[in-house]
């Protein structure tokens, strides 16, 4: 069997979700996006504040892992996207949980690490916060200062699940050839598990 998982992770406002959608359409495999998964879970629930939103972030990750596991049980490849954290950042070791899933199902993984100049990404993030697409449940609700945003991004640097890794700098979208990365993912999907 050819069990594959593609992770699209990294800094906030770095273009992860858009790329994961393009990848899903190009590869014709399902995707799980952390923010939209959270919006779907909270569709009929009102989230009062940032603390409640954080609780639902944990629930969202658990839900994504459940769905990913059901897919991998049937050898269905999956794309998972989010600002997943390494151990020690949150109560849940998201990197460890994803790695255990990969090991349990004998998957081959490809990890796209989206990074960039945090000053540029911070401005993008502040603009994104104002959009309807962000979803009320995902909004921070305040103008996040640059130093805080920078630290949030740097907290993600230690994410490691092993496997193949591709680094993508999205400081300037016009300098990124996303088709090259989609082709890399196609090649990855065409390879047999080793």
Long-range contacts (C-beta under 8 A, 24 or more apart in sequence): 1-75, 1-193, 2-75, 2-77, 2-192, 2-193, 3-72, 3-75, 3-77, 3-105, 3-106, 3-107, 3-108, 3-193, 4-77, 4-107, 4-108, 4-109, 4-110, 4-188, 4-189, 4-193, 5-68, 5-72, 5-77, 5-78, 5-79, 5-80, 5-98, 5-101, 5-102, 5-107, 5-108, 5-109, 5-110, 6-77, 6-78, 6-79, 6-80, 6-109, 6-110, 6-111, 6-112, 6-185, 6-188, 7-79, 7-80, 7-81, 7-84, 7-98, 7-109, 7-110, 7-111, 7-112, 7-161, 8-79, 8-80, 8-81, 8-82, 8-112, 8-114, 9-81, 9-82, 9-83, 9-84, 9-111, 9-112, 9-113, 9-114, 9-156, 9-159, 10-83, 10-112, 10-113, 10-114, 10-115, 10-156, 10-168, 11-83, 11-114, 11-115, 11-116, 11-118, 11-121, 11-153, 11-156, 12-83, 12-121, 12-125, 12-149, 12-152, 12-153, 13-121, 13-122, 13-124, 13-125, 13-128, 14-114, 14-115, 14-116, 14-121, 14-168, 14-170, 15-114, 15-170, 15-173, 15-176, 16-81, 16-82, 16-83, 16-112, 16-114, 17-81, 19-81, 19-112, 19-114, 19-168, 19-178, 19-181, 20-79, 20-81, 22-178, 22-182, 23-79, 23-181, 23-182, 23-185, 24-79, 26-182, 26-185, 26-186, 27-77, 27-79, 27-182, 27-185, 27-186, 27-189, 29-76, 29-77, 29-78, 29-79, 29-189, 30-71, 30-76, 30-78, 30-79, 31-78, 31-79, 31-80, 31-81, 32-64, 32-67, 32-68, 32-78, 32-79, 32-80, 32-81, 33-81, 33-82, 34-60, 34-61, 34-64, 34-81, 34-82, 34-83, 34-84, 35-82, 35-134, 35-135, 35-138, 36-135, 37-63, 37-64, 38-135, 38-137, 38-138, 39-135, 39-137, 39-138, 42-135, 42-137, 47-136, 47-137, 49-141, 50-140, 50-141, 53-137, 53-138, 56-137, 58-90, 58-91, 58-92, 61-92, 61-94, 61-97, 65-97, 65-98, 65-101, 68-101, 69-101, 69-105, 72-101, 72-105, 72-107, 73-105, 77-189, 83-156, 84-156, 84-159, 85-155, 85-156, 85-159, 86-155, 86-156, 86-157, 86-158, 86-159, 86-160, 87-158, 88-158, 89-155, 89-156, 94-159, 95-158, 95-159, 95-160, 95-161, 98-161, 99-161, 99-162, 102-161, 102-162, 102-163, 106-193, 107-193, 108-163, 108-164, 108-188, 108-191, 108-193, 108-194, 109-161, 109-162, 109-163, 109-164, 110-163, 110-164, 110-165, 110-166, 110-184, 110-185, 110-188, 111-159, 111-161, 111-163, 111-164, 111-165, 111-166, 112-166, 112-168, 112-181, 112-185, 113-159, 113-165, 113-166, 113-167, 113-168, 114-168, 114-170, 115-153, 115-167, 115-168, 115-169, 115-170, 116-169, 116-170, 116-171, 117-171, 118-146, 118-149, 118-150, 118-153, 118-154, 119-146, 120-171, 120-172, 121-149, 121-153, 121-170, 121-171, 122-146, 122-149, 122-150, 125-149, 164-188
